[in-house]
Amino acid sequence: MTIFGNICVGLIGLVVYFMFVFVSGSVSQYDYIVAVLFSLFSLPCFFAAFAALTWIGKLDFLGWPRLLQYGGVALACLSLTVLMGMSAAVHGSGGREFPWSIRPFCLWAAYMVPLALAVIAVLWLNSGKFAVPEKPLRVAFGAMTVIALLSNIVFAAEIRLNLRHEAEERDRNDLLIVQQIDAEKDFNGILRYSSRFEYAPARQLALQKILATGPQFNTLMIDCLRKPVFEEGLTYLRDNDPPGDAAPLAEPTRDAIVLLADRLREEIATGRSFEAGSVEFRVDSVLTVADKFSKYGVDFLPAVRGCRTVLDAPKSMKVPQSSLKRMDVWLSAKSK
């Protein structure tokens, strides 16, 4: 096992070389991809070398069960790999994207982390042969692991904070847009903010403006359902009730579902791949509005069946089985 560990140390040496060449080269738009590939190669090398140390009992001083030792080594190697990989990925920016978590380590950590691991591993594996005391090696590996873990935690917190700030900024922009929209002049535009998934204050204001159209609502909605923006109308009718008599909307709603089937067919013909969430969103709209407006004497069965048939067509994409099953259950119930 010592020989195996030394072989892995040699592979880590290759990581050191390639990482040094990488961060010393010119910056390109593919830096993140290259850094990820190097990291994916590095992780098993790191783990194998230190798993060899664990195998021969070098970590028994911890007093942990052997399985827990392997788990600790895996966590340490993963944390160090993330630190190394992120340092390499943002080397062209000096780490400015992540000022707290990566900046202190940027550039040098990309090659110094694997170099330090290689030195520690080779000395630790061969401590008896080289007459090297193991305690400094243990302390060095432990310190590196703690620093990497702290950096990873800050990195995760930073990403979460950035995402929250982006969401808040997006919500503020949505509210500002809704405040500026004239519902009668841009009915389709205001409908975009009527979904139950929209930012609550923006949605509430949008619904107030939509309801304020009063007697014009049905005329505006029918016009929307017969235009290329019909999906905005379906979304509104899925998540909200019309303010007045809904019966005149039944046939235009059914026709919009037919248009949706045609759109799906065209999108599939172009080879476009769909996100699972997009398919589920559309299926939810179709089935909800069909249930809501079937009571007005309009037959939605052929329109829904048309959508279901279209979703059988794509071979280059995987349609969520939950959506297909939901449509099958609906069609089976309505066909009786």
Beta strands, then each sheet from edge to edge (+ up, - down):
end
